[in-house]
């Protein structure tokens, strides 16, 4: 009696890059722990600071990568945007800090975390005469304290606490409000981009997997936070971690809503009007068309 040949499942391995800050690790790690059904896809992840990821995504290094929303128009021909694993500020965000009682001149020297970050885009518009140097975000506070620069923009967990010799000169949220006409839309900071050359059905499945990872992480925040703290993956303690995740890895990180999409459109418009981008863009034109799968198999 002849036996039917065994059908072997073909595994596809994709590279996924994210930053080492708490929200990105938290939103990804349900995949690493095996909590998400990944089907025939496997992911090899790497953690690097956000400006390095921005630069390497320009070079097309990764299949999927965390990026600054401020970068996206520069890579739109090679990458689509995913609607999941996003971080927005709502009444908060990066902070411009300086030494207490120090007055900044018109051409003050400032340290930013990278040329393609959203905070750098907003900062350059608000302070066109500032002298900018770029540093790893972990080194910015020290550069201000030691007088290497007059001021610096703190991001990620750094905004939760900094040396007592420093004070906030200006919140980037306030700059965002001024540029948007006080519309109170959330500030788009970080998202995920996926290589356009991937087959569409695989791209749709990647978005499903990453969305499930963020949803599972959010629904199991206490246990996942405890596990990751025990592994030494965070730079903050449990109390600050909870605060940080409530800010940047919350229910609105699972999949973007209409208000968030409107905010990204406004960010792109601000960049275009200030000649940072070469064309007007609408975010819905650059998302994965997830409805394709339903139409194809209906």
Secondary structure as UniProt FT lines:
FT   STRAND          12..18
FT   HELIX           22..32
FT   TURN            33..34
FT   TURN            39..40
FT   STRAND          41..47
FT   HELIX           50..58
FT   TURN            59..60
FT   STRAND          64..68
FT   TURN            69..71
FT   HELIX           72..74
FT   TURN            75..78
FT   STRAND          79..81
FT   STRAND          87..89
FT   STRAND          95..99
FT   TURN            100..101
FT   TURN            106..107
FT   STRAND          109..112
FT   TURN            115..116
FT   HELIX           118..126
FT   TURN            128..129
FT   STRAND          131..134
FT   HELIX           137..139
FT   HELIX           140..145
FT   TURN            146..147
FT   STRAND          151..154
FT   HELIX           156..160
FT   TURN            164..165
FT   STRAND          166..171
FT   HELIX           172..180
FT   STRAND          187..195
FT   TURN            196..197
FT   HELIX           200..219
FT   HELIX           221..230
FT   TURN            231..232
FT   HELIX           238..248
FT   HELIX           251..253
FT   HELIX           258..273
FT   TURN            274..275
FT   HELIX           283..286
FT   HELIX           291..297
//
